């Protein structure tokens, strides 16, 4: 009779594809095999933080994730596998492009309130210092 009777769940969330695998050992005092919890999750905020990633494998045994920084961001992507299965891997390297204010001899004609000079959420409030006109603000196109 088959006496192998093991119940398991993933420590941090659901098994990959919803399937947890358990297989009996192949010999006396050999370990049984278990799988389905040995993968990393994609960080939920990857896109908002400027990462465009490709994920050939999120499995811990052969982790392979790479990417590029999206438009309005720069840097080199570094993906690090999760410490334990069913947790997000980490992404580092992308930082937002940041515009600079024009020189004083130009800005002296305007009232400028800077909300953000970072290109992903670039925002200024600008009026002409002495009234009239409609100032035009164009964000920089690279860092």
C-alpha positions as CSV (number, residue, x, y, z in Angstrom):
1,X,0.0,0.0,0.0
2,X,1.0,3.6,-0.6
3,X,1.8,5.2,2.7
4,X,3.0,8.5,1.3
5,X,0.6,11.1,2.6
6,X,1.9,14.8,2.7
7,X,-0.1,18.0,2.7
8,X,1.6,21.3,2.0
9,X,0.9,24.9,1.1
10,X,3.2,27.7,0.0
11,X,4.4,29.8,2.9
12,X,3.8,33.3,1.2
13,X,0.9,32.7,-1.3
14,X,-0.5,30.5,-4.0
15,X,1.5,27.9,-5.9
16,X,2.7,28.8,-9.4
17,X,-0.2,28.4,-11.7
18,X,-2.2,27.2,-8.7
19,X,-0.5,23.8,-8.7
20,X,1.6,22.5,-5.9
21,X,3.5,19.4,-6.8
22,X,4.4,16.6,-4.3
23,X,6.1,13.4,-5.4
24,X,7.0,10.4,-3.3
25,X,10.7,9.6,-2.7
26,X,12.4,7.2,-5.1
27,X,14.1,5.1,-2.4
28,X,14.4,4.5,1.3
29,X,15.5,7.6,3.3
30,X,15.5,9.7,0.1
31,X,13.8,13.1,0.2
32,X,10.4,13.5,-1.5
33,X,10.1,16.3,-4.1
34,X,8.0,19.4,-3.7
35,X,7.5,22.2,-6.1
36,X,5.3,25.1,-7.0
37,X,6.4,27.6,-4.4
38,X,9.9,28.3,-5.7
39,X,9.2,31.3,-7.9
40,X,9.3,35.1,-7.5
41,X,6.5,37.5,-8.1
42,X,6.7,40.6,-10.3
43,X,6.8,43.8,-8.2
44,X,3.4,45.5,-8.4
45,X,4.9,48.9,-8.9
46,X,7.4,48.0,-11.6
47,X,5.8,50.1,-14.4
48,X,5.2,53.1,-12.1
49,X,8.9,53.1,-11.1
50,X,10.0,53.1,-14.8
51,X,10.8,49.5,-15.4
52,X,10.0,47.5,-18.5
53,X,11.0,43.9,-17.6
54,X,11.3,40.7,-19.5
55,X,10.9,37.5,-17.4
56,X,12.2,34.4,-19.1
57,X,12.2,32.6,-15.7
58,X,11.0,33.7,-12.2
59,X,11.9,30.3,-10.8
60,X,14.4,30.5,-8.0
61,X,16.4,27.6,-9.5
62,X,17.1,29.5,-12.7
63,X,16.0,33.1,-12.1
64,X,16.3,35.2,-15.2
65,X,14.7,38.7,-15.3
66,X,16.1,41.6,-17.2
67,X,14.8,44.9,-18.6
68,X,15.3,48.5,-19.7
69,X,14.2,51.8,-18.2
70,X,11.1,53.2,-19.8
71,X,10.9,56.6,-21.5
72,X,11.4,59.5,-19.1
73,X,13.7,57.3,-17.0
74,X,17.4,56.3,-17.2
75,X,19.8,53.8,-15.7
76,X,20.6,50.1,-15.9
77,X,18.1,47.6,-14.6
78,X,19.2,45.1,-11.9
79,X,16.7,42.4,-10.9
80,X,17.5,40.4,-7.8
81,X,15.6,37.2,-7.0
82,X,13.3,37.0,-4.0
83,X,14.7,35.7,-0.7
84,X,11.9,33.1,-0.5
85,X,9.4,31.8,-3.0
86,X,6.1,33.6,-3.7
87,X,7.6,37.0,-2.7
88,X,8.4,39.9,-5.2
89,X,11.9,40.1,-6.7
90,X,13.6,43.5,-6.4
91,X,14.3,46.0,-9.1
92,X,16.9,48.7,-8.9
93,X,18.7,51.1,-11.3
94,X,16.0,53.2,-13.0
95,X,15.7,56.8,-11.9
96,X,13.5,59.5,-13.4
97,X,14.9,62.0,-15.8
98,X,14.9,65.5,-14.2
99,X,14.7,68.7,-16.1
100,X,16.6,71.9,-15.0
101,X,15.1,75.3,-14.9
102,X,16.3,77.7,-17.7
103,X,18.9,80.3,-16.8
104,X,18.0,83.3,-14.7
105,X,18.1,85.7,-17.6
106,X,15.0,83.8,-19.0
107,X,13.2,82.8,-15.8
108,X,13.3,86.4,-14.4
109,X,10.4,87.3,-16.6
110,X,8.1,84.6,-15.1
111,X,6.4,83.6,-11.8
112,X,7.3,79.9,-11.5
113,X,6.0,77.4,-9.0
114,X,7.7,74.0,-9.4
115,X,5.6,71.0,-8.6
116,X,8.0,68.5,-10.1
117,X,10.9,68.6,-12.5
118,X,11.0,64.8,-12.8
119,X,9.8,63.9,-16.4
120,X,7.4,61.1,-15.4
121,X,5.2,63.7,-13.5
122,X,6.6,67.0,-14.8
123,X,4.5,69.9,-13.5
124,X,5.0,73.7,-13.3
125,X,2.7,76.6,-12.7
126,X,3.9,79.5,-14.8
127,X,2.6,83.0,-15.3
128,X,4.2,86.1,-16.9
129,X,5.7,88.3,-14.2
130,X,4.1,91.5,-15.6
131,X,0.8,90.1,-16.8
132,X,-0.4,89.3,-20.3
133,X,0.7,86.5,-22.6
134,X,0.3,82.8,-22.2
135,X,3.6,81.2,-21.2
136,X,4.5,77.9,-22.9
137,X,6.3,75.3,-20.9
138,X,7.9,72.4,-22.7
139,X,9.6,69.7,-20.6
140,X,13.1,68.6,-21.4
141,X,13.3,65.5,-23.6
142,X,16.1,63.6,-21.8
143,X,18.1,63.8,-18.6
